Amino acid sequence: MDLNKDLKEDFEKIKVDAKAFIDQNVEYYQLLGLKISSKAFSLLLKIFLLALFLSIALLFISVACAFALGALLKSYTLGFLIIGAFYLILCLIFYFNRKALIDIPVIKKLSNIFYEN
């Protein structure tokens, strides 16, 4: 009977150790998920804020250029149309090159964050 008691104690110890191991792994992966998600969120927040401030600056610069062109051409409407056409052409260039300019760099940056460890 002593052998059964020792065997039962060993199984209880294995059970306790396995539970502790699983709990530590769960905690580790929770912390890893927190680290990855916080890095991804901070990257997205930085990109958003940068895009916001650049958009505001670009708006003011565009309006100033449109008024300058309008004064030069003696037609504010024509100045704004030229600036609008410029942005439309720029938008089309970005659209047709979106994979090389946007998709691939974003995928590379996010995969660096997620697979850093």
Buried (B, 14 or more C-beta within 10 A) or exposed (E): EEEEEEEEEEEEEEEEEEEEEEEEEEEEEEEEEEEBEEBBEEBEEEEEEEEEEEEEEEEEEBEEBBBEBBEEEEEEEBBBBBBEEBEEEEEEEEEEEEEEEEEEEEEEEBEEBEEEE
